[in-house]
Amino acid sequence: MKNILIILAHPNKNSLSHSMANTYKEEKEKSGHSVNLIDLYTDENQQGFYALELGETKERSYYQNKIRKADELVFVFPYWWGSIPAILKNWLDWNFTTGFAYEYKNSRPVGLFTEKTATVFTTTGAPKFWYDLTGANRRLKNMWKEQILNFCGMKVNSFNIFGGINTNSKDIDEILAAVAKRAK
């Protein structure tokens, strides 16, 4: 049995991101895993935008304890304006700190999450081919894989970008089926 931590960053409870996070959670729980889902927009331990100034806080301790216990971290978010939601970036800044997620040895970074894996699910409004043509998908994948996940020592299970998402629910069932398949 694994401990799985899902970090969800979307303000709309009716969003595809929420459905994806809940689908992954349900599939993992069916397999006997322990799953904790954190909704960054509603969690009672939200962190302000002063991570570097405040040092240790009860919120940081809370989240780092959740991360410490997790075997797998799952990130679910929309791809907005060529990046991740600010609330998710802030969460990473607060919690993936030096001495916890990584350290420097001989002036080189060494990831400390070597026993953890990561899965990423993101959605885009424009068709996926547009992001492929402009290089946006490559930049997003490289940022996550090289500058966040691998930097902290994690192995990436899968990186999933679902494009062309809009309010008419196009291909939602197929997307949720793909999420469920990744959870197995």
C-alpha positions in Angstrom: 0.0 0.0 0.0 1.3 3.4 -0.9 0.6 6.8 0.5 -0.5 9.2 -2.2 -0.7 13.0 -1.9 -2.8 14.8 -4.6 -2.2 18.6 -4.8 -5.1 20.2 -6.7 -4.9 23.8 -7.9 -8.1 25.0 -9.5 -10.6 27.4 -7.9 -13.8 25.9 -9.5 -15.2 22.9 -7.8 -17.0 21.9 -11.0 -13.8 22.0 -13.1 -12.2 19.1 -15.0 -9.2 19.4 -12.7 -11.4 18.5 -9.7 -12.9 15.6 -11.6 -9.5 14.4 -12.6 -8.1 14.6 -9.1 -11.2 12.8 -7.7 -11.0 10.1 -10.4 -7.3 9.4 -9.6 -8.1 9.4 -5.9 -11.0 6.9 -6.3 -9.0 4.5 -8.5 -6.0 4.5 -6.1 -8.3 3.9 -3.1 -9.9 1.0 -5.0 -6.4 -0.5 -5.2 -6.0 -0.2 -1.5 -3.8 2.8 -1.4 -4.1 5.7 1.2 -4.9 9.0 -0.6 -4.9 12.5 0.7 -6.2 15.2 -1.5 -5.3 18.8 -0.8 -7.3 21.5 -2.6 -5.0 24.6 -2.4 -8.0 27.0 -2.8 -10.0 25.6 0.1 -7.5 23.9 2.4 -7.6 25.4 5.9 -3.8 25.5 6.0 -3.4 27.9 3.1 -0.1 29.8 2.9 0.2 33.5 2.1 2.7 34.9 -0.4 5.6 35.5 2.1 7.3 32.1 2.1 10.9 33.4 2.2 10.3 36.0 4.9 8.4 33.9 7.5 10.6 30.9 8.0 9.0 27.9 9.8 5.2 28.0 10.2 2.6 25.6 11.4 1.3 25.5 7.8 4.7 24.6 6.4 5.1 21.9 9.0 1.6 20.6 8.1 2.3 20.3 4.4 5.9 19.1 4.7 4.6 16.3 7.0 2.1 15.3 4.3 4.9 15.4 1.7 7.2 13.4 3.9 4.7 10.6 4.4 3.8 10.4 0.6 5.3 7.8 -1.7 3.7 9.6 -4.7 2.9 13.2 -5.3 0.2 14.0 -7.9 -0.2 17.5 -9.2 -3.4 18.5 -10.9 -3.8 22.0 -12.4 -4.8 24.0 -15.4 -2.1 25.4 -17.7 -2.8 29.2 -17.5 -0.9 31.9 -19.4 2.0 29.6 -20.2 2.5 28.5 -16.6 1.0 27.0 -13.5 -1.5 28.8 -11.2 0.1 31.2 -8.8 -1.3 29.3 -5.8 0.6 26.2 -6.9 3.8 28.0 -7.5 3.5 29.6 -4.0 2.9 26.2 -2.5 6.0 24.8 -4.1 8.0 27.9 -2.9 6.8 27.4 0.6 7.3 23.7 0.9 10.0 22.4 -1.4 12.7 24.1 0.7 16.4 23.6 1.0 17.2 20.9 3.5 13.8 19.3 3.0 13.3 18.7 -0.8 17.0 19.2 -1.8 20.4 20.3 -0.6 23.6 21.5 -2.1 26.7 19.4 -1.9 29.9 20.7 -3.4 27.9 23.5 -5.0 25.6 21.1 -6.8 21.9 20.4 -6.0 21.1 17.0 -4.6 17.4 15.9 -4.5 16.2 14.5 -1.2 12.9 12.9 -2.5 14.6 9.9 -4.1 12.1 7.5 -2.6 9.1 9.5 -4.1 7.5 9.4 -7.5 5.4 12.1 -9.2 2.5 12.3 -11.6 1.3 15.5 -13.3 -2.1 16.2 -14.9 -2.8 19.5 -16.6 -5.3 20.9 -19.0 -5.2 23.6 -21.6 -7.9 25.6 -23.3 -6.2 25.7 -26.7 -5.8 22.4 -28.7 -2.8 20.4 -27.7 -1.2 20.7 -31.1 -1.1 24.5 -30.7 1.0 24.1 -27.5 3.2 21.5 -29.4 3.8 23.9 -32.3 4.7 26.9 -30.0 6.9 24.8 -27.8 4.8 25.6 -24.7 4.2 21.9 -23.8 8.0 21.2 -24.0 8.7 24.2 -21.8 6.1 23.1 -19.2 7.3 19.5 -19.2 11.0 20.5 -18.9 10.2 23.0 -16.1 8.4 20.3 -14.1 10.7 17.4 -14.8 14.1 19.1 -14.7 13.6 22.1 -12.5 11.1 20.7 -9.9 10.6 17.0 -9.8 14.0 15.6 -10.8 15.8 18.5 -9.0 14.1 17.2 -5.8 15.1 13.6 -6.6 11.7 12.3 -7.7 11.1 9.9 -10.5 8.3 11.0 -12.9 5.6 8.4 -13.4 3.8 10.3 -16.1 3.3 13.8 -17.4 -0.2 14.3 -18.9 -1.4 17.4 -20.9 -5.0 17.3 -22.0 -5.7 20.1 -24.6 -8.7 21.7 -26.1 -10.6 21.8 -22.9 -13.5 24.2 -22.8 -16.9 24.5 -21.2 -18.8 22.3 -23.7 -17.3 19.1 -22.0 -15.6 17.9 -25.1 -14.0 14.5 -24.6 -14.4 14.6 -20.8 -15.2 10.9 -20.5 -12.1 10.0 -22.5 -9.9 12.2 -20.4 -11.3 10.8 -17.2 -10.8 7.3 -18.5 -7.1 8.2 -19.3 -6.7 9.5 -15.8 -8.2 6.3 -14.3 -5.9 4.2 -16.5 -2.8 6.2 -15.2 -3.9 5.4 -11.6 -3.8 1.6 -12.2 
